[in-house]
Amino acid sequence: MTDRRRFLGGLAATTTWALLPHSLHASAHGSADDATTPVAPAWPVPPQTPRHPETVGRFGARRTDDYAWLRPDDWHAVLRDPLSLDADIRTEVDAENAYLATMLAPAQPLREALAARIAAREPLAQAELPVRQGGHLYRVRHPVGAEHPQYLRHPLTGGPEQVLLDPAVESGDSTYYNLHWNGPSRSQDGRLIGWAEDRTGSGRFRLRVREIDSGRMRVDAIEDAHGGFAFSPDGRHLYWVARNDIGRAAEVRRRDLDTGEDVAIYVEPIPALYISLRTTASGRYVVIRIYDGDHAEVRLVPMDAPTAAPILVEARTPGLDYDVDDWNDRLVIRTNADGADDFQLMTADPGAPGRAHWRAWVPHRPGHLITALHPFADALVREEWHDANPRLVLMRPDGQETPVDVDLPAYTLRVPVQQPWQAASLVFGLQSPALPEQVCTLALDDGTVARTTPDIAADFPTDAYRVQRLQARAADGETVPITLLTRRDAAVDTQAPLLLYAYGSYGASVEPRFDPAALALVDEGWHYAIAHVRGGSEKGTHWWRQVLREGKPTTFTDFIACAEHLIATGHTAPRRIVARGMSAGGLLAGAVYAQRPDLWAGAIAEVAFVDVLNTMEQFDTHPLGTGALPIWGDPRIPAQHASMAAWSPYERLRPADYPALLATGAVADERVGFYEPLKFAARARALTTGHRPIMAHIELDGGHGGASGASAARIQEARLLAFAIWAADDRWGAVPQRPGDAGAGSGAAG
């Protein structure tokens, strides 16, 4: 599941897992409020979103969209100031939120109990992974009851611990506050801490830099940044990514922190691609990487001349993906050049970095996707994925390799950033759906691994749960991995409710993490499964490249095949499965909801990219820009336009008996417009021939991950899980969809 669901503190955080009962339900398929909740009043008629037919279609395929008006005329103005949302659209948002609140009000005791159970186990989900550098021990701590983690360091020679960054303090009275997903970064000399903060949820970041010892702000605010940044090793220069008016990464700038001079060092001619920045572990270069779903381009700024112009490694070429690091006085290139779909490692002389001078080093092995490199002075560790699990491989200058094997059917590895160049070991975390995160150290001289269970996790009953790796057979004969979590003592139950999660886009693999929310469901008698569908990289690059553009429907049929396999193997039944996905995974949830409504009890489509065709027709004014065209399709090309029209969830909705739906969004979210899930729910409700609740929830103070802070995230998660439980148990019964429906006003909670 996503990182935003792994917060600490807040509601009932002092409750221990041992004090909670194994089931919140009065029966295997009942709910915690069965015995205490009175019969609800009649279910209300849901919002009847007005239809204002509008002809849309910029590229020749004209069609009518009844709900196009829910997209603000000036969406970017709303992103800058969510309070400027048009009054008629705000009325619809308020009506949808009120309807959801009414429909879930009887489940409030269940939601509170789920939130308490999640809170009790959150401290087990992410261990402190201490990193030693420059006389200090750096760690990230999640204080019980806190809304955000703290970033700390402790002198190795003794003395008081220093708080490098406490977001709870920095947020002040902001109703929303989040850091960039890369987190804060410190200069390699240990003098500075920098961070990118978002105070609206729109992804418009403010960069700030502070001296650690004195507390003096070196950069109080660089406004409207894209979020990525890097320091020169001596902390003199800050390199950062600026964005243009519509949210795209537009240029890389360098600020002299002594003089305040700020200059553009690279201007992207196509401000729709993605730009990342980092300082190499050796400190020799700042790496500027420009990329999209089709190709990449890297420029290096040598840190012995930090004001020099960036050096181009290899010009962007369609289909060529690569990244660059340095080790052992050579550049190391991780690349798919020459048909190495799952990447190979090559080397080059820093003085001649171009492709013509790349030399083979680690050959391509199909199915073993090289995803990351961690260079050290005396060794290099690479990360790779094989058959839906990650692996570390220790590499030495003499060519010897030592793989790090993990004897678990499904697991996740986490390697903290900014580990010191001269380190004798690599620190990493190991966890699985039934194993709290363990602290591991890999000795770089002999490859031995030491593993420590944090004290807080010592009593967790790992043996009470079972993690299995299953294989579903897709329509084309491919096998699709499934990670399944159940209680070990669960009786065989072919009618067990099951939550099936997937993402399936951008090559992002879904990691089988320790997820307190999944465990909360499993303790309810549920089964929890991750479908490692095509669109991720779990089985190699081909696992996602074959579902680009016209191939996208395979992601959906893979998910359906996983559901059918879980039914066929006796783990669940039709109409007992709740499908779930977030963002591009919300696209998946919406697509299978429309494609196979008979299969699901419900669907949770979070910040759901469900209006693909209409959004891609606006690619030139959307922050996704042309960088998204290789992923979803180019609407200017008739065949690709027709393909999107055929599989886009919003377009695919037809009259059908739809299951329960909860679609979510956020007004300030620039990655997925809030109007997409809003439109999808309105259209599904207008078209359904059934009587299950179709609902939307739009955050007014939140971003792509919802509201900020641990408590809000936990409340949000409990809401979604309560929806799943009620949907699987059909606890709403028949609800009205429109005025005059038969049975309108006769619903009951029990």
DAVEN-V893202 format. One record per pair of residues at least 6 apart in sequence whose C-alpha atoms are under 6 Angstrom apart, sorted by sequence separation. I is the first residue (numbers start at 1). J is the second residue. D is the distance in whole Angstrom. If there is no record, write none. Layout:
BEGIN
i j d
I J D
I J D
END
This chain:
BEGIN
i j d
25 31 4
26 32 6
56 62 6
78 84 6
131 137 6
171 177 6
186 192 5
210 216 6
231 237 6
243 249 5
244 250 6
255 261 6
279 285 6
290 296 6
325 331 6
326 332 5
374 380 6
384 390 6
395 401 5
431 437 4
442 448 6
473 479 5
537 543 5
567 573 5
619 625 5
634 640 6
635 641 4
25 32 4
56 63 6
78 85 6
131 138 5
142 149 4
154 161 4
186 193 4
198 205 5
210 217 4
231 238 5
242 249 6
243 250 5
255 262 4
279 286 4
290 297 5
325 332 5
336 343 4
374 381 5
384 391 5
394 401 5
430 437 5
442 449 5
472 479 5
537 544 6
633 640 5
667 674 5
24 32 5
55 63 6
130 138 6
141 149 6
153 161 6
185 193 6
197 205 5
209 217 6
210 218 5
230 238 6
242 250 6
254 262 6
278 286 6
289 297 6
324 332 6
335 343 5
373 381 6
383 391 6
394 402 5
430 438 5
441 449 6
471 479 6
472 480 5
535 543 6
536 544 5
581 589 5
666 674 5
736 744 5
55 64 5
130 139 5
141 150 5
153 162 5
185 194 5
196 205 6
197 206 5
209 218 5
230 239 5
242 251 5
254 263 5
278 287 5
289 298 5
301 310 5
324 333 5
335 344 6
373 382 4
383 392 5
393 402 6
429 438 6
441 450 5
471 480 5
534 543 5
535 544 4
580 589 6
665 674 5
54 64 5
140 150 6
152 162 6
184 194 6
196 206 5
209 219 5
229 239 5
241 251 6
253 263 5
277 287 6
288 298 6
300 310 5
323 333 6
334 344 6
348 358 5
372 382 6
382 392 6
393 403 4
429 439 5
440 450 6
471 481 5
534 544 5
579 589 6
54 65 5
128 139 6
140 151 5
152 163 5
184 195 4
196 207 4
208 219 5
229 240 4
241 252 5
253 264 4
277 288 5
288 299 5
299 310 5
300 311 5
323 334 5
334 345 5
347 358 6
372 383 5
382 393 5
393 404 6
429 440 6
440 451 4
470 481 6
471 482 6
53 65 6
128 140 6
152 164 5
195 207 6
208 220 5
228 240 6
240 252 6
252 264 6
253 265 5
276 288 6
299 311 5
322 334 5
333 345 6
346 358 6
347 359 5
371 383 6
381 393 6
392 404 5
428 440 5
439 451 6
470 482 5
53 66 4
139 152 5
151 164 5
195 208 6
208 221 5
228 241 6
240 253 5
252 265 6
276 289 5
287 300 5
299 312 4
322 335 4
333 346 5
346 359 5
370 383 6
371 384 5
381 394 5
415 428 5
427 440 6
439 452 5
469 482 6
664 677 6
52 66 5
138 152 6
151 165 5
194 208 6
207 221 5
239 253 6
252 266 5
275 289 6
286 300 6
299 313 6
321 335 6
332 346 6
333 347 6
346 360 5
370 384 4
381 395 6
414 428 5
427 441 5
438 452 6
469 483 5
663 677 5
51 66 5
138 153 4
194 209 4
206 221 6
207 222 5
226 241 5
239 254 5
251 266 6
275 290 5
286 301 5
298 313 6
321 336 6
332 347 5
346 361 5
369 384 5
380 395 5
414 429 5
426 441 6
438 453 5
468 483 6
137 153 5
150 166 5
180 196 5
193 209 6
206 222 5
226 242 5
238 254 6
251 267 4
274 290 6
285 301 5
331 347 5
345 361 5
369 385 5
379 395 6
413 429 6
426 442 5
468 484 5
589 605 6
137 154 5
179 196 6
193 210 5
206 223 5
225 242 5
226 243 5
238 255 5
251 268 5
274 291 5
285 302 5
331 348 5
345 362 5
368 385 6
379 396 5
413 430 5
425 442 5
467 484 6
732 749 6
136 154 5
179 197 5
192 210 6
206 224 6
225 243 6
237 255 6
250 268 5
273 291 6
285 303 5
297 315 6
330 348 6
344 362 6
368 386 5
412 430 6
425 443 4
467 485 5
617 635 6
70 89 6
136 155 4
178 197 6
192 211 5
205 224 5
206 225 6
237 256 5
273 292 6
284 303 5
297 316 5
330 349 6
331 350 6
344 363 5
367 386 6
412 431 5
425 444 5
466 485 6
586 605 4
136 156 5
178 198 5
191 211 6
192 212 5
204 224 5
205 225 5
237 257 6
296 316 6
344 364 5
411 431 6
412 432 6
424 444 6
466 486 5
586 606 5
135 156 6
177 198 6
191 212 6
205 226 6
236 257 6
250 271 5
343 364 6
411 432 4
465 486 6
466 487 6
534 555 5
587 608 5
177 199 5
205 227 5
249 271 6
465 487 4
466 488 5
533 555 6
578 600 6
586 608 4
587 609 5
176 199 5
248 271 6
295 318 6
465 488 5
577 600 5
578 601 5
580 603 6
586 609 6
587 610 5
176 200 6
248 272 6
295 319 5
340 364 5
342 366 6
464 488 5
575 599 5
577 601 5
578 602 5
579 603 5
580 604 5
581 605 6
582 606 4
583 607 5
294 319 5
295 320 5
296 321 5
533 558 6
574 599 5
575 600 4
576 601 5
578 603 5
582 607 6
583 608 5
584 609 6
295 321 5
296 322 6
575 601 4
583 609 6
342 369 4
343 370 6
435 462 6
509 536 5
434 462 6
498 526 5
502 530 6
507 535 6
508 536 5
509 537 5
497 526 5
498 527 5
499 528 5
500 529 5
501 530 5
502 531 5
504 533 6
507 536 4
509 538 5
498 528 6
500 530 6
504 534 6
505 535 4
507 537 5
650 680 6
658 688 6
196 227 6
504 535 4
505 536 6
613 644 6
657 688 5
504 536 5
655 687 5
656 688 5
657 689 5
658 690 6
660 692 5
664 696 6
666 698 5
655 688 5
656 689 5
657 690 4
659 692 6
660 693 5
661 694 5
662 695 5
663 696 5
664 697 5
665 698 5
666 699 4
667 700 6
660 694 5
661 695 6
662 696 5
664 698 6
669 703 5
668 703 5
669 704 5
486 522 6
612 648 5
666 702 6
507 544 5
666 703 5
610 649 5
611 650 5
313 353 5
314 354 5
610 650 6
313 354 5
486 527 5
485 528 5
691 734 5
692 735 6
187 231 6
377 421 5
484 528 6
691 735 5
188 233 5
189 234 6
376 421 5
377 422 5
484 529 4
187 233 6
483 529 5
230 277 6
483 530 5
187 235 5
228 276 6
229 277 6
230 278 5
482 530 6
228 277 6
230 279 6
482 531 5
233 283 6
482 532 6
481 532 5
602 659 5
606 663 6
607 664 5
591 649 5
601 659 6
602 660 4
603 661 5
604 662 5
605 663 5
606 664 5
607 665 4
590 649 6
594 653 5
602 661 5
604 663 6
409 469 6
597 658 5
609 672 6
611 676 5
610 676 6
608 677 6
494 570 5
496 572 5
494 571 5
495 572 5
32 110 5
436 514 6
494 572 5
495 573 5
499 577 6
503 581 6
433 512 6
497 576 5
498 577 5
499 578 5
500 579 5
501 580 5
502 581 6
432 512 6
433 513 5
497 577 6
501 581 6
432 513 5
433 514 4
432 514 5
503 585 4
549 631 6
548 631 5
549 632 5
474 558 6
549 633 5
474 561 6
472 562 5
472 565 6
550 643 6
412 511 6
412 512 6
411 512 5
412 513 6
17 120 6
12 116 5
16 120 5
15 120 5
13 119 5
13 120 5
8 122 5
79 202 6
602 727 6
601 727 6
601 728 5
8 142 6
9 144 4
10 145 4
9 145 3
9 146 5
282 421 6
281 421 6
388 538 4
387 538 6
388 539 6
387 539 5
576 728 5
386 539 6
369 540 5
367 539 6
367 540 5
342 540 6
342 541 5
341 541 6
133 420 6
127 437 6
125 436 6
126 437 6
124 436 5
125 437 6
124 457 6
292 627 5
293 630 6
272 625 5
272 626 5
273 627 5
272 627 5
248 623 5
247 623 5
246 623 6
125 514 6
122 516 6
121 516 6
118 516 5
118 517 6
202 668 5
201 668 5
202 669 5
202 670 5
23 523 6
22 523 5
23 524 5
201 702 5
202 703 6
201 703 4
177 708 6
176 708 5
147 709 5
147 710 5
59 636 6
82 668 6
79 668 5
115 714 6
96 696 6
97 697 5
115 718 5
71 675 5
114 718 6
70 675 6
111 718 5
111 722 6
67 679 6
45 736 6
45 738 6
10 711 5
8 710 6
43 745 6
7 710 5
42 745 4
42 746 5
43 747 5
42 747 5
40 748 5
39 748 6
40 749 5
39 749 5
END
